[in-house]
């Protein structure tokens, strides 16, 4: 394909990068103002939201309070939560559930009547049952309702198989300096045609999801390559707290089922973690035992596996009862049964896996980043509600509350950003690559380095070793990027390497152990917790 030609230009009032809960919630709210382009790398339903099993935490019962939910969130966040953001999150919970019900989400209730109370799960770190869910397929049901609503909205156009490459800065396309810098859209690869498009809008909302694929073992789908954080960072946006990668304690250990998550709600129902020899062990690590916060449980499992040389531990739920397990966790039950495991009769082998990044593009209480024209929400944003460790099921709540606030502010502050396009996308002398192996090799090496050196337990020496290797990979990838035409795989590899570097740099800055970050060279906490922040030196 010849990409030296000027790329086609299209203009909208809003551009949304990502089609999960955060992106589609924002899109639906701003559509009343004007035209919206939703960009998604695969089909519209391919997002982290789709794979969320547990549910959405919100105060909906009479024996629960905002104060308790705030307290649980702050405790899990280990001193780094922004209290004002946590208050906004928790107090927005009931309205978020009402909003999702209004757009057609069918949550599980205590009986078959649509007016009956919501059935509530309890998960690790929560002092009350407050996790609203749809059996064990909550994210799938929420995504279904959102997609249905989006498809009926005439102002929203969904561009499937469109991969954002980089944000468009006004200075770059107008050929002038950085004065009055502003994001005015994105360069986007149409993966099916191979054409790079220039898509412009006064407001861009970044909701590209997490970066679990930075690690070798993850509960995330293949699309979770840190695109939002990497693009925003390259554009010059402030990025915060990237060292705090949450490892979910219980990902299925099975060669035939990749990245299958075993929801924490099973432990909320009484599930027990056992060593290979059948002994329980969580009581030795935390007063809440198997209901301890995720960072504690993941570290405990990792420690026991390394100490004993085991490849996994067991989750034992047999005592909960076959009927209750089949009723409350039908998808997990059926999926395991298809692989020859009956969780009502035998224990399930599990291991920790990279799950959720608590840091991201730094935003205020209205989703605004440090660059004009760019808003962010969902997992690729750092609102401050998670601090050093996310409380279970707060992420789906965050992906409704803050994007809807961002939409409100974006509509209020919207103004035309007409720009003269002087510099369009131009591939110069780049050609199609005949060395795809370079991408697959670097992809594998980056992820292995991160798993081995920047995992659940870290040391300064391992972090420094990882940094040297990742920066060498980045140089190789940079050379490859400029010499060959872009592909979706190359874009994702470039973003994974950028996020890996950000995680390592942030981890090296934090000379203490807090929340999800545990450095054996600095096992204690600093008296005054500080956020880590990075801003790109290259624009």
C-alpha positions, 0 to 999 in steps of 0.5 A, spaced: 500 500 500 502 507 498 501 511 504 505 517 502 499 520 499 495 525 504 491 521 509 483 522 508 481 527 513 474 527 517 471 531 522 467 530 528 464 534 535 467 528 539 472 522 538 472 516 543 477 511 543 475 505 546 468 501 546 468 499 553 463 501 559 467 508 560 467 510 552 460 508 551 457 511 557 461 518 555 459 517 548 452 516 549 452 522 554 455 527 549 451 525 543 446 530 545 451 535 543 453 533 537 457 528 532 461 522 536 466 517 533 467 511 537 474 508 535 475 500 537 481 496 535 476 490 534 469 489 534 465 494 538 464 488 544 471 487 544 473 490 551 475 489 558 468 490 560 466 484 556 470 480 561 468 483 567 465 477 572 464 480 579 460 486 578 459 493 580 460 495 587 455 500 590 451 502 596 444 499 595 442 496 601 439 499 608 445 496 612 450 499 608 453 506 608 457 511 603 461 512 609 463 504 610 464 504 602 469 510 603 472 507 608 473 500 605 476 504 599 481 508 602 483 502 606 485 498 600 488 504 597 493 504 602 494 511 603 494 513 596 487 514 594 485 522 593 479 522 598 475 527 594 475 522 588 473 517 593 467 521 595 465 522 588 465 515 586 462 512 592 456 517 592 455 516 585 454 509 586 446 509 586 445 513 580 450 509 576 446 503 578 440 506 576 443 509 569 445 502 567 438 499 569 435 505 565 439 503 559 437 496 559 442 492 564 439 486 567 442 485 574 441 479 578 435 480 583 433 476 589 427 473 585 424 473 578 420 479 579 424 486 576 422 490 582 425 485 587 431 487 591 438 486 587 442 480 589 449 482 592 455 479 592 461 480 597 468 481 595 475 481 598 476 488 602 468 489 602 465 490 609 458 489 606 455 485 601 454 491 595 457 488 589 451 488 584 452 483 578 449 479 573 450 472 575 458 471 573 457 475 567 456 482 569 461 485 564 458 482 558 451 484 560 453 491 561 456 491 554 450 488 551 446 494 554 451 499 552 451 497 545 444 496 544 443 504 546 449 506 542 446 503 536 440 506 537 443 513 537 444 517 530 449 521 532 454 516 534 458 512 529 462 506 531 468 505 527 470 497 528 477 495 526 480 502 527 486 502 531 489 509 534 496 510 532 497 517 536 494 523 538 493 529 533 496 535 536 494 542 533 502 544 533 504 538 529 498 539 524 499 546 523 506 546 523 507 551 528 510 551 535 508 548 542 504 555 544 497 553 545 498 546 545 491 542 544 489 535 542 485 535 536 484 528 534 488 522 532 491 518 527 488 512 526 489 505 522 483 502 518 486 495 519 482 492 514 484 497 508 491 499 511 489 506 510 491 511 515 486 516 517 486 523 520 480 524 525 479 531 528 474 533 533 475 539 539 474 533 544 478 527 544 476 522 550 481 516 551 478 510 554 482 505 551 483 500 557 488 497 561 495 494 559 495 487 562 498 484 556 505 488 558 505 481 562 506 474 560 500 472 564 494 476 565 487 475 565 486 481 560 484 480 553 489 481 547 487 488 546 489 490 553 496 493 550 496 500 554 494 504 548 491 510 551 496 511 556 502 510 551 498 515 546 497 520 552 504 520 554 507 521 547 503 527 547 505 530 553 500 528 558 502 527 565 501 520 567 501 517 575 502 511 579 504 506 574 507 502 578 501 499 581 499 493 577 494 489 580 495 481 580 488 478 580 490 472 585 485 467 582 486 466 574 485 459 572 491 454 571 490 450 565 493 450 558 487 449 554 484 455 557 488 462 556 486 468 561 480 465 564 479 469 571 476 465 577 472 471 580 473 473 587 466 473 589 467 465 590 471 467 596 466 472 598 461 466 598 466 462 602 471 459 598 478 457 601 485 457 598 489 451 599 496 449 598 497 443 593 497 438 600 491 441 602 493 446 607 490 453 608 494 458 608 491 465 608 490 465 615 498 466 616 498 473 612 491 477 614 486 477 619 481 477 613 484 470 611 481 469 604 477 475 604 484 480 604 485 485 599 487 482 592 495 485 593 495 481 600 492 475 597 496 475 590 503 476 594 501 470 599 500 465 593 506 468 590 510 467 596 507 460 597 508 457 590 516 460 590 517 457 597 514 450 595 516 450 588 509 449 586 506 451 580 499 453 583 495 453 589 487 450 589 481 454 590 476 450 594 469 451 593 466 444 594 463 446 601 459 451 598 454 446 595 453 444 588 446 447 587 448 454 590 455 454 585 451 452 579 445 458 581 450 463 582 456 462 578 453 458 572 458 461 567 464 459 571 461 452 572 460 451 565 466 453 562 470 449 567 466 443 566 467 443 559 475 442 561 473 436 565 473 440 572 467 439 576 468 445 581 462 442 585 466 436 586 474 438 586 478 443 587 480 448 582 488 450 580 489 457 580 495 462 579 496 470 580 496 474 573 496 481 571 489 484 572 488 491 573 493 498 572 491 503 578 495 508 575 494 511 568 493 518 565 492 523 570 485 526 570 481 531 575 474 530 578 471 531 571 476 527 567 480 532 564 488 531 563 493 536 563 493 537 555 487 541 553 482 537 549 484 531 552 479 527 557 480 520 559 476 515 563 476 508 565 482 503 566 487 508 562 485 514 567 488 515 574 482 518 578 486 517 584 480 513 587 484 506 587 490 509 590 496 503 591 491 498 590 484 497 587 478 495 591 474 489 588 469 491 583 470 499 584 473 499 577 466 498 573 463 503 578 469 508 576 468 507 569 460 510 569 461 515 574 467 519 572 466 518 564 459 521 565 462 527 569 467 528 564 461 528 558 458 533 562 464 538 563 466 536 555 459 539 553 459 545 558 466 547 555 465 545 548 468 550 543 470 549 536 477 547 534 477 548 527 484 547 525 488 548 518 491 541 516 498 542 513 502 536 516 498 530 514 500 523 516 506 521 511 509 514 511 515 517 507 519 511 505 516 506 509 515 499 506 511 493 508 515 489 513 517 482 511 520 480 518 514 479 522 518 475 527 521 481 529 514 484 532 513 477 535 520 476 538 520 483 541 513 482 544 515 475 547 521 478 550 518 485 553 512 480 556 517 475 559 522 481 562 516 484 565 513 478 568 520 475 571 523 482 573 517 487 575 512 482 578 509 481 584 515 482 588 520 486 586 527 488 587 531 495 585 537 490 582 531 487 578 528 493 576 534 496 573 536 490 569 529 490 566 529 498 565 536 496 561 533 491 557 526 494 555 529 501 553 534 497 548 527 494 546 524 500 545 530 503 541 529 497 536 521 498 536 522 505 534 527 503 528 522 498 526 516 503 526 520 508 522 522 504 517 516 500 516 508 501 514 504 501 521 500 495 522 496 493 528 501 489 531 506 494 531 502 499 534 500 495 540 508 492 541 510 500 541 505 501 546 506 495 550 514 497 550 512 504 552 507 502 558 513 497 560 518 503 561 513 507 565 511 502 570 519 500 571 521 508 572 515 509 576 517 503 581 524 505 581 522 512 584 518 509 589 523 507 594 518 503 599 513 498 599 506 500 599 499 497 596 501 493 590 508 495 589 513 491 594 520 492 593 524 487 598 530 492 598 525 497 601 520 493 605 517 499 609 512 504 608 514 512 608 511 516 613 508 521 608 505 517 601 507 520 595 504 519 588 509 518 582 508 522 576 511 522 569 511 527 563 514 525 556 520 529 554 519 528 547 513 531 543 
